Amino acid sequence: MVTLLEKLFLENKKLNAGELRQRYGVICGSLGIFLNIILFIGKFIAGTISSSIAITADAFNNLSDAGSSAVTLIGFKLAGAKPDPSHPFGHGRMEYISGFVVAASILIMAFELLKNSAAKILHPSPVEFSMLSVLILAVAIVVKAYMAYYNRRIGTKIDSAAMRATSMDSLSDMIATSVVLAATLVGHYTGLNIDGFCGVMVSFFIFYAGISAARETLNPLLGQPPEKDFVDEIEQIVMAHEGVYGIHDLIVHDYGPGRQMITLHAEVPAQGNILELHDEIDLIEMELKEKLGCMATIHMDPIVTDDKETADLKNDLKAILEKLDEHISMHDFRMVAGPSHTNLIFDVVVPYELKMSEKEVINKIQELVKKELGRNYYTVINVDKTYVM
């Protein structure tokens, strides 16, 4: 069905990346509303016929899913709105917000189902067997499996956290309905009334789906690090230029899917022609925009590349830092020699996992420098944290 809708609304259409995302969001959201309403009607009829709390709760879960699909659809429409004076970076994060609303609705439904199932365990009532109910549940399992598949496929294709959250919701619904169907069959063939217990199991499945979906949509809003593949691609593009000797302080600002901004520091030779280097940096910024679709701002950091003493001291200092922790890196190294002592000025990037305070890191490096290089060397250190994985 999704493939047919893709052909009708997307094939032979000249759409940019933002328009394509929006069309996919509308297609999947609309189809989700339609299918979930059909499932709600079918399961509600089955639950009423069989007097099953698990089937009825599962029906209202599908009604909640229809609302979630509507939220996803609205989220994609709002996310596609153009930048305005109040939101100069666009509205792309609305997609994350809509995904989080879906996750919240999943958790609320799980809590309600858990409460009703506990009541059914404490006050059990007979469940009537009906072949119509069994048939409806079996069809619902197939439909939910299909919904999980197409939401995951499209979510991966357009890199949408909201659609992956919807896929997780559909997968949990498929498992939940399978448990409800098993409870119906067990009750009929063995006489055991496990309807309430299966309702509790279903609620735990839904809780897990809600927490997973919330994590995937909340992390981008809080400011998660960019994917390693994306960082590697940035480094490859920048370092491919001969005038760049290294990069550091890379930050990716995420304003929604397809709306990233990059800032970084590029190390360039201090003895180079400033106008030529500036032109090279401009070319790199344009290349990043063309290849990755990201606005980029690059700060030039001049480094000494033609002085052997500076180069040797820099290598010695890197070896010292490795002794402290192999994951500590260094940049912006400068040496200022004086009549009585030499200042080594540099920044260090300390991993979050290192169980030392900034003051302890600075003191330990100073101690190792005096031990390894001599007491006439002093360090002036700025401690940084990395913003990428």
C-alpha positions, 0 to 999 in steps of 0.5 A: 500500500505504501509503495502504491502511495509512493508512486502516486504522490512521489514518483516523477515529482521534482522535490527537494529533501525537505519536501520529500520528508514532508510528503513521506510524513503525510503519507505514513501519518495518514495511512497510520490514522486509517489503519489504526481506526479500522483496528480499533473498530475491529478489536472493540467489537471483538472485546465486546463480544468476548468480554475481554479486558485485554482485547478491549484495552488493546483496541483503545491502544489502537485508538491512541495510535491513531492519535499518535499518527495524527500528531506525527502527521502534524509534526511533519507539516509544522517541521516543513515550515520555512524559517521566519524572524522568530525561528531563523533556523526553521522548525525542524525540531517539531519532528522531534517534539511530535515523536516525543508526544507519541512516546508520551501517549504510549507510556500513558496507555501502558499505565492505564492498561496496567491499572485495568489489568491489575483490577481484572486479576483481583476481580476476574470475570469469564472471557467468552470465546469467539472465532470472530474475535480470533480472526480479528486479532490474527488480522490485526497482528498482520496489519501491525507487522506491516505498519512496523515494517513500512514505518521503519523502512521510511524512517531509515530512508529519511532518517526520521526519529519520529517515524522510528518511534511509530515503528517501535509502537507498531512492533510493540502492538503486534507483540501485545496483540499476539499475547492477547490472542494467546490468552484467548486461545489458552482460556478456551482450550484449558479453562484458565483465565489469564486475561488479566495477567496477559494484560499486565504483560502487554502493558510492560511491552508497551512501557518498553516501546514508550521508553525506547521511543522517548529516548530516541526523540528526546536525545536530539532535543537535549543535544546528543553528539552527531553520528560517528560516520557524519563526523568522519565525513566532515573530517575527510572533506576538511583534511583533503585540503593541503592547507589544513594540518588538523581540525579540532573543536568540531561542533554540530548544531542540530536544528532538525533533520537536514538542518545541521550547522557545523563549527570547527577550528582548522589548523593552518601554517602560521607562515602561510599567506593569510589571503590564500588560506582564507580563500581555501577555508571559504572553499571548504565551507562551500564544499561542506554545504554542497556535499553534506547540506550543512552551513559551516563556519571555520575558524583558522588556528595558525600553527608553527610548522617550520620550527624543529624545536617546536615540533619536537616539544609538541611530540614529546608533550603528546607522549606525556599526555598518552601516559596520563590517558590515551584518549586525551588529545591536544591542540593549539600548541604554542611555545614561548621561550624566555631567559629563565623558563619556557611556557608551553601553551596548549588546549587539551580535550579530556574524555568525560569518562576520565575521573579527574577534575580539570584542576587535577588534570592540569596539575598532573600534566604539569608534574609530568612535564617537569619530570620528563622535560625539565623544571624550566618548562611551565604549562599554560593549559585550557581544558576542553570537552569533546562535542562529538563521539 
